[in-house]
Amino acid sequence: MDTVAFLAYLDGRQTRWRLVLDDCIDDAGEDPRARLLAVFDALKEWDTSPSGFRSCAFVHAQVELAAPEHPGRRVVARQKRALRDQVRELAEATGTPDPDLLADQLLLLYEGVIAQYTVGTVDNAADRAHATARQLIAAATPQPLDAFWAGPRTV
């Protein structure tokens, strides 16, 4: 395997994902809960993209790169930590008393959706994860429920 080409591929995937994620967060407006839920808006958008979503290149890379010293493993770990940091920051902005717990819950859901794409056992997984994330966010944040949180949000 050409390591330089592989690392360039991972970098390209990360760049494309970040553009989708950042756009969804920006489109969510000022409500911190909506901005946090935008992580799942981005998954829904990625799911319906013309290139098609087939799972996570970073998860697959981590599995395939058995050698712990492979530079690709560091890239994967850095990308996953950056996502966790961003989700935690978005969770903290909601006023939740435990942003670490909410971030971890949402990331477990996020990674579960990605894993299921490989297996294909859940129909409309991105939509279901979005609804579940909305419920987790609503339960963990001190703001009263409003019309936005009463029903599904479309991307």
N, C-alpha and C positions, 0 to 999 in steps of 0.2 A: 504494500500500500504506500502510496506517495503521501507522506505525512503533511507536507506543505499544502498540497491540493486539498487534503481532507480538512485541515485546519481552516483553509479558505472557505470550504463548503460550510463548515459550522459557523464561521463568522457571517457568511451570507444569510444563512437561516436565521441567525440571531438578529441581524439587521432587519430582515423582513418582518420578523415577529415583533420587534420593538416598534416599528412603524405602525403596525396594526394596533398594538397595545396602547401606545401613546396617543394615537388618534382617538381611540375609544374612550380613554380617560379624559381627554380634552373635550370630546363631544358630550360627556356625562354632565358637564356643567360644574356648579359650585357645591352641590350637595355631597358631603363626604361619603355618604352611604352609596350614592350612585357612582361615585368615582371608584369605590372599592368593587362594586358589582361590575364595573366596566372590564375587569379582568375576564369575567365570564362573557361579557359582550364580545370581547376580542376572540375568545374561543369560538363563539357562534359565528363570527365573521370569518375566521380562519377555516372553520368547518365548511362554509359555503363558498370559499374562494375558488376561482376558476382552476387553479392548480390542484385543487383537491387536498384534503387533509388525510394523511395516512398514519398519523401517530407523531411521536416526537423524535426528531433526529438526535437530540441530546441523550435521551434515554437509551436509544438503540446504540449510540456510540459508547455509552458507559458500559453496556453489556458486552459489546464486541471487543472493547479494548481491555483485554485481560491484564496486561502489564501495568502495574500501578504507577510506574514512572512515565508512561506514555503522555506526551504533552496534551493530547486530546482530552484526557481525563481531567486535567486542570481546567481546561476551557469549559467542560461540562459543569464541573463543580462551581466555577466562578459564575456561570450563567444562572444556575439554579439558586445560588446564594443571592445573586443580585435580584432575582425575582422574589425571593423570600423577603429580602430587605424592603423592596418596594411594596409588597403586599402588607407587610407589617407597618410601614409608614402610612399607607392608606388606611389601615385598620385603626391606627392610633388617632388619625384625624377624625374618626367617627365619634370619639369620646368613649369608646368601649373601655370598661375597667380593666380588661386583660387583652391588650392588642396582640400579645404573643400567642395566646390560645386561639383567638379568632384567625390570625394569620395562618397558624398551623392547620386549623380545621379547613380553611379554604384551600390551602395548598394540597392537603390530602384529597379533597374533592377534585381539584384541578388535575392533579396527577392521575387520579382514578379515571377521569374522563379520557385523558390521553391514552392510558393503558387499554381502555376498553375499545378504542378505535382499532387496535391490532386484533382483538378477539371478536368484536362486533356483536356482543351479547345484549347491548342495551340500545333500543331504538330511540332516536332523538336524544342522544346522550347530552349533547351540548345544551339543549333546551331544558332537560331535566336537571342538569347541574346548575344551570342559571337559576331555576326556581328554588333549588335547594340552597344555593348561595344566598339568595334573597332572604330566605327564611332564617339562615344562620346569622346574617348581618342584622336583620330586624330583631332577633332574639338577643343579640349581644350588645346592641346599642341603646343608649338611654332616650333617644328621640321618640316621640309618639309616632305611631304608624300614620301614614297619610295615603292619599290615593295612589301615589307611585308604588308604594309597597304592598298595596292590596292586590295587584295583579301582575301578570307577566309584562316585561318590557321588551319591545321589539327593537332590533338593531336597524 
